Amino acid sequence: MLKLLLSPANRIPRSTFWWVTIAASLVFVVLFAGLDALLGHGSTLVLYPPFFWILFVLGSKRYHDLNRSAKWLALLLIPLLGVLWVAAELAFRRGTAGENAYGADPLLPTVDYLEVR
């Protein structure tokens, strides 16, 4: 799980992107509400860097699944249109079938030829 949330390498399918994004957002909201109630609004600032890093990692892995560099996330700097474009690509486009420059297809079962049964 840590590799999924902390390392921008490799690929993830759309379903993993959706579920992990929803889970991370829910955890963020719960922690935000708890910290805000207990320690005040200023204490919630510590939640933003890890949350944005997790979103960056998920976005870069999805772009890798589309056989594109994570540099495409720079489109988020374009107000409204860039955000909508990136959201549509990451959330709805099917990844490239088979292996690409960023790794094996996450939807294909991995076969370990060295495994003894």
N, CA and C of each residue as an Amber inpcrd file, in Angstrom:
protein
   351
   0.8270000  -1.2020000   0.0000000   0.0000000   0.0000000   0.0000000
   0.8700000   1.2640000   0.0000000   1.9860000   1.2300000   0.7440000
   2.8590000   2.4040000   0.7590000   3.4440000   2.6850000  -0.6120000
   3.8050000   1.6270000  -1.3470000   4.3510000   1.8170000  -2.6960000
   3.3060000   2.4550000  -3.6080000   2.0520000   2.0840000  -3.4140000
   0.9670000   2.6490000  -4.2130000   0.8120000   4.1380000  -3.9420000
   0.9460000   4.5420000  -2.6840000   0.6850000   5.9280000  -2.3050000
   1.9060000   6.8440000  -2.3330000   3.1080000   6.2740000  -2.3400000
   4.2860000   7.1250000  -2.2090000   5.1940000   7.1480000  -3.4330000
   5.1490000   6.1510000  -4.2780000   6.0480000   6.0790000  -5.4210000
   5.2990000   6.3550000  -6.7260000   5.7460000   7.3520000  -7.5030000
   5.0640000   7.6520000  -8.7650000   5.4220000   6.7080000  -9.9080000
   6.2080000   5.6760000  -9.6480000   6.5990000   4.7320000 -10.6980000
   5.4850000   3.7160000 -10.9440000   5.5080000   3.0970000 -12.1050000
   4.5840000   2.0370000 -12.5220000   3.2440000   2.5810000 -12.9920000
   2.2660000   1.6930000 -13.0710000   0.9530000   2.0150000 -13.6370000
  -0.1520000   1.5290000 -12.7050000  -1.3130000   2.1850000 -12.7940000
  -2.5070000   1.6980000 -12.1050000  -3.6960000   1.8140000 -13.0580000
  -4.6600000   0.8970000 -12.9300000  -5.8640000   0.9920000 -13.7690000
  -6.8320000   2.0480000 -13.2240000  -7.8450000   2.3310000 -14.0210000
  -8.8400000   3.3330000 -13.6270000  -9.5170000   2.9970000 -12.3200000
  -9.8760000   1.7300000 -12.1180000 -10.6060000   1.3580000 -10.9020000
  -9.7820000   1.6420000  -9.6530000  -8.5000000   1.3260000  -9.6930000
  -7.6340000   1.6140000  -8.5500000  -7.5250000   3.1150000  -8.3470000
  -7.3890000   3.8490000  -9.4400000  -7.3280000   5.3080000  -9.3520000
  -8.5750000   5.8490000  -8.6550000  -9.7470000   5.4030000  -9.0820000
 -11.0060000   5.8680000  -8.4900000 -11.0780000   5.5390000  -7.0040000
 -10.8590000   4.2700000  -6.6540000 -11.0320000   3.8420000  -5.2610000
 -10.0280000   4.5000000  -4.3260000  -8.7880000   4.5940000  -4.7330000
  -7.7770000   5.1890000  -3.8620000  -7.9880000   6.6980000  -3.7500000
  -8.4030000   7.3470000  -4.8200000  -8.6920000   8.7800000  -4.7580000
  -9.8570000   9.0580000  -3.8200000 -10.9020000   8.2570000  -3.9090000
 -12.0630000   8.4250000  -3.0170000 -11.6680000   8.1620000  -1.5730000
 -10.9090000   7.0890000  -1.3310000 -10.4890000   6.7580000   0.0370000
  -9.5930000   7.8540000   0.6110000  -8.6250000   8.3410000  -0.1760000
  -7.7240000   9.3980000   0.2980000  -8.5010000  10.6770000   0.5920000
  -9.4890000  10.9860000  -0.2290000 -10.3070000  12.1820000  -0.0030000
 -11.1330000  12.0570000   1.2630000 -11.6980000  10.8810000   1.4960000
 -12.4770000  10.6690000   2.7150000 -11.5950000  10.7690000   3.9600000
 -10.4120000  10.1720000   3.9070000  -9.4870000  10.2680000   5.0380000
  -9.1020000  11.7280000   5.2640000  -8.8470000  12.4540000   4.1820000
  -8.5090000  13.8740000   4.3020000  -9.6330000  14.6560000   4.9760000
 -10.8680000  14.4230000   4.5540000 -12.0080000  15.1530000   5.1160000
 -12.1800000  14.8330000   6.6000000 -12.0700000  13.5640000   6.9670000
 -12.2330000  13.1690000   8.3710000 -11.1240000  13.7780000   9.2270000
  -9.8790000  13.6720000   8.7640000  -8.7740000  14.2610000   9.5210000
  -8.8850000  15.7820000   9.5890000  -9.3140000  16.3890000   8.5010000
  -9.4920000  17.8430000   8.4760000 -10.5180000  18.2660000   9.5200000
 -11.6670000  17.5860000   9.5300000 -12.7180000  17.9300000  10.4930000
 -12.2480000  17.7000000  11.9220000 -11.5380000  16.6060000  12.1400000
 -11.0550000  16.3170000  13.4920000 -10.0260000  17.3260000  13.9690000
  -9.0510000  17.6330000  13.1330000  -8.0380000  18.6170000  13.5180000
  -8.6300000  20.0070000  13.6860000  -9.5550000  20.3560000  12.8220000
 -10.1930000  21.6730000  12.9070000 -10.9630000  21.8030000  14.2190000
 -11.6700000  20.7480000  14.6210000 -12.4510000  20.7920000  15.8520000
 -11.5650000  20.7810000  17.0950000 -10.4810000  20.0110000  17.0460000
  -9.6320000  19.8740000  18.2290000  -8.6160000  20.9960000  18.3830000
  -7.9490000  21.3640000  17.2980000  -6.8180000  22.2830000  17.4060000
  -6.9880000  23.5970000  16.6540000  -8.0510000  23.7500000  15.9110000
  -8.2630000  24.9840000  15.1610000  -7.9080000  24.8280000  13.6970000
  -8.3410000  25.8020000  12.9150000  -8.2070000  25.7300000  11.4640000
  -6.7520000  25.7110000  10.9980000  -5.8790000  26.4060000  11.6700000
  -4.4750000  26.4660000  11.2590000  -3.7770000  25.1160000  11.3040000
  -4.2270000  24.2380000  12.1830000  -3.5830000  22.9290000  12.3140000
  -3.8550000  22.0250000  11.1110000  -4.8550000  22.3470000  10.3230000
  -5.1910000  21.5040000   9.1740000  -4.2100000  21.6660000   8.0170000
  -3.3570000  22.6680000   8.0740000  -2.3970000  22.9000000   6.9920000
  -1.4190000  21.7400000   6.8250000  -1.1860000  20.9600000   7.8720000
  -0.2630000  19.8290000   7.7720000  -0.8350000  18.7030000   6.9090000
  -2.1290000  18.7300000   6.6430000  -2.7560000  17.6710000   5.8520000
  -2.5700000  17.8550000   4.3470000  -2.3540000  19.0610000   3.9050000
  -2.3040000  19.3340000   2.4640000  -1.1060000  18.7150000   1.7440000
   0.1260000  18.8440000   2.2410000   1.2570000  18.2490000   1.4910000
   1.1190000  16.7440000   1.2500000   0.8100000  15.9350000   2.2790000
   0.6760000  14.4990000   1.9700000  -0.5060000  14.1990000   1.0540000
  -1.6030000  14.9290000   1.1800000  -2.7640000  14.7010000   0.3280000
  -2.4450000  15.0300000  -1.1270000  -1.7970000  16.1750000  -1.3520000
  -1.4430000  16.5430000  -2.7220000  -0.3860000  15.6090000  -3.2970000
   0.5320000  15.1140000  -2.4490000   1.5190000  14.1580000  -2.9400000
   0.8300000  12.8720000  -3.3850000  -0.1220000  12.3810000  -2.6080000
  -0.8560000  11.1670000  -2.9720000  -1.6040000  11.3840000  -4.2870000
  -2.2300000  12.5380000  -4.4550000  -2.9280000  12.8330000  -5.7090000
  -1.9520000  12.9210000  -6.8790000  -0.7800000  13.4970000  -6.6540000
   0.2480000  13.5490000  -7.7080000   0.6960000  12.1430000  -8.0940000
   0.9420000  11.2980000  -7.1090000   1.3800000   9.9250000  -7.3730000
   0.3200000   9.1710000  -8.1570000  -0.9300000   9.2880000  -7.7550000
  -2.0130000   8.6070000  -8.4650000  -2.1470000   9.1280000  -9.8900000
  -2.0520000  10.4400000 -10.0630000  -2.1400000  11.0220000 -11.4000000
  -0.9920000  10.5910000 -12.2930000   0.2120000  10.5560000 -11.7410000
   1.3530000  10.1550000 -12.5680000   1.2540000   8.6790000 -12.9500000
   0.7800000   7.8400000 -12.0420000   0.6170000   6.4150000 -12.3780000
  -0.4610000   6.2180000 -13.4400000  -1.5250000   7.0070000 -13.3790000
  -2.5570000   6.9060000 -14.4160000  -2.0270000   7.3880000 -15.7540000
  -1.2620000   8.4810000 -15.7710000  -0.6710000   8.9240000 -17.0360000
   0.3090000   7.8900000 -17.5670000   1.0230000   7.2170000 -16.6750000
   1.8950000   6.1370000 -17.1200000   1.0730000   5.0140000 -17.7480000
  -0.1120000   4.7530000 -17.2160000  -0.9760000   3.7330000 -17.8020000
  -1.4490000   4.1480000 -19.1920000  -1.5140000   5.4400000 -19.4340000
  -1.8910000   5.9630000 -20.7470000  -0.6770000   6.1150000 -21.6620000
   0.4770000   5.6450000 -21.1930000   1.7460000   5.7200000 -21.9170000
   2.1760000   7.1610000 -22.1510000   1.9740000   7.9800000 -21.1260000
   2.3810000   9.3800000 -21.1720000   3.1930000   9.6970000 -19.9230000
   3.9830000  10.7300000 -20.0270000   4.7870000  11.1830000 -18.9030000
   3.9020000  11.9020000 -17.8780000   4.3720000  11.9460000 -16.6500000
   3.6510000  12.6710000 -15.5980000   3.6960000  14.1790000 -15.8360000
   4.5030000  14.6220000 -16.7930000   4.5640000  16.0510000 -17.1260000
   3.2090000  16.5750000 -17.5990000   2.3620000  15.6820000 -18.0590000
   1.0270000  16.0930000 -18.5000000   0.2010000  16.6570000 -17.3480000
   0.5990000  16.3770000 -16.1200000  -0.1010000  16.9480000 -14.9650000
   0.0750000  18.4620000 -14.9010000   1.0420000  18.9930000 -15.6280000
   1.2350000  20.4460000 -15.6710000   0.0250000  21.1470000 -16.2840000
  -0.8060000  20.4140000 -17.0060000  -2.0400000  20.9990000 -17.5420000
  -2.9550000  21.4970000 -16.4240000  -2.7530000  20.9910000 -15.2160000
  -3.5620000  21.4400000 -14.0790000  -3.3290000  22.9160000 -13.7620000
  -2.2500000  23.4780000 -14.2640000  -1.9650000  24.8950000 -14.0460000
  -2.8580000  25.7960000 -14.8930000  -3.5230000  25.2370000 -15.8940000
  -4.4570000  25.9950000 -16.7160000  -5.8080000  25.9780000 -16.0080000
  -6.3030000  27.1460000 -15.6180000  -7.5670000  27.1720000 -14.8740000
  -8.7140000  26.5410000 -15.6620000  -9.5410000  25.8490000 -15.0160000
 -10.7570000  25.1920000 -15.4680000 -10.5430000  24.1930000 -16.6140000
 -10.1310000  24.6510000 -17.7860000  -9.9970000  23.7500000 -18.9260000
  -8.9350000  22.6760000 -18.6760000  -7.7920000  23.0700000 -18.1160000
  -6.7410000  22.1040000 -17.8160000  -7.1760000  21.0910000 -16.7810000
  -7.8570000  21.5570000 -15.7620000  -8.3480000  20.6640000 -14.7040000
  -9.3740000  19.6870000 -15.2660000 -10.2830000  20.1750000 -16.0790000
 -11.2930000  19.2970000 -16.6820000 -10.6600000  18.2800000 -17.6270000
  -9.6660000  18.7150000 -18.4000000  -8.9910000  17.8190000 -19.3460000
  -8.2780000  16.6850000 -18.6060000  -7.5040000  17.0380000 -17.5890000
  -6.7590000  16.0320000 -16.8210000  -7.7220000  15.0960000 -16.1040000
  -8.7640000  15.6450000 -15.5010000  -9.7330000  14.8010000 -14.7920000
 -10.3980000  13.8140000 -15.7460000 -10.7690000  14.2700000 -16.9230000
 -11.4180000  13.3780000 -17.8880000 -10.4580000  12.2960000 -18.3600000
  -9.2180000  12.6600000 -18.6290000  -8.2480000  11.6580000 -19.0940000
  -7.9440000  10.6200000 -18.0260000  -7.6900000  11.0710000 -16.8160000
  -7.3050000  10.1370000 -15.7640000  -8.4630000   9.2660000 -15.2990000
  -9.6410000   9.8190000 -15.2640000 -10.7710000   9.0840000 -14.7030000
 -11.5080000   8.2140000 -15.7120000 -11.4340000   8.5390000 -17.0070000
 -12.3000000   7.8410000 -17.9570000 -11.5880000   7.1510000 -19.1240000
 -10.3610000   7.5250000 -19.4450000  -9.6700000   6.8890000 -20.5790000
  -9.0940000   5.5420000 -20.1930000  -9.2290000   4.6000000 -21.0900000
  -8.6610000   3.2670000 -20.8850000  -7.1480000   3.3360000 -21.0820000
  -6.4210000   2.6120000 -20.2570000  -4.9700000   2.5620000 -20.3650000
  -4.5430000   1.7710000 -21.5900000  -3.2620000   1.8680000 -21.9210000
  -2.7590000   1.1190000 -23.0630000  -2.7270000  -0.3670000 -22.7320000
  -3.1140000  -1.1610000 -23.7030000  -3.1320000  -2.6120000 -23.5070000
  -1.7170000  -3.1570000 -23.5840000  -1.4200000  -4.0970000 -22.7360000
  -0.0960000  -4.7060000 -22.7460000   0.9490000  -3.8200000 -22.0960000
   2.1740000  -4.2350000 -22.2450000   3.2850000  -3.5030000 -21.6460000
   3.5590000  -2.2300000 -22.4260000   3.9260000  -1.1710000 -21.7020000
   4.3560000   0.0620000 -22.3580000   5.6570000   0.5240000 -21.7190000
   6.0780000   1.7250000 -21.9980000   7.3670000   2.2250000 -21.5100000
   7.4230000   2.3400000 -19.9930000   6.2840000   2.2990000 -19.3310000
   6.2340000   2.5030000 -17.8820000   5.9640000   1.2310000 -17.0940000
   5.8610000   0.1090000 -17.7710000   5.6960000  -1.1470000 -17.0540000
   4.6530000  -2.0490000 -17.6730000   4.3870000  -3.1340000 -16.9720000
   3.4320000  -4.1310000 -17.4390000   2.0010000  -3.6370000 -17.2570000
   1.1010000  -4.2200000 -18.0150000  -0.3120000  -3.8860000 -17.9210000
  -0.8310000  -4.3140000 -16.5500000  -1.3880000  -3.3750000 -15.7570000
  -1.8510000  -3.7400000 -14.4180000  -3.0950000  -4.6360000 -14.4310000
  -3.7660000  -4.7270000 -15.5660000  -4.9630000  -5.5620000 -15.6280000
  -4.6600000  -7.0060000 -16.0010000  -3.4740000  -7.2490000 -16.5190000
  -3.1000000  -8.6090000 -16.8700000  -2.5390000  -9.3240000 -15.6480000
  -2.8570000 -10.6080000 -15.5060000  -2.2960000 -11.3370000 -14.3630000
  -0.7820000 -11.4690000 -14.5140000  -0.1010000 -11.2840000 -13.4190000
   1.3540000 -11.4120000 -13.4600000   1.7330000 -12.8750000 -13.2750000
   2.6250000 -13.3410000 -14.0910000   3.0800000 -14.7200000 -14.0290000
   4.5320000 -14.7310000 -13.5750000   4.7790000 -15.4530000 -12.5170000
   6.1400000 -15.5900000 -12.0190000   6.6760000 -16.9260000 -12.4790000
   7.5610000 -16.8820000 -13.4520000   8.0890000 -18.1190000 -14.0120000
   9.0600000 -18.8240000 -13.0880000   9.4990000 -18.1250000 -12.0590000
  10.4350000 -18.7440000 -11.1270000   9.7310000 -19.3870000  -9.9370000
   8.4270000 -19.2450000  -9.8550000   7.6660000 -19.8080000  -8.7510000
   7.5400000 -21.3260000  -8.9360000   7.8340000 -22.0500000  -7.8600000
   7.7510000 -23.5090000  -7.8950000   6.4470000 -23.9200000  -7.2090000
   5.7030000 -24.7960000  -7.8880000   4.4360000 -25.2510000  -7.2940000
   4.4960000 -26.7140000  -6.9960000
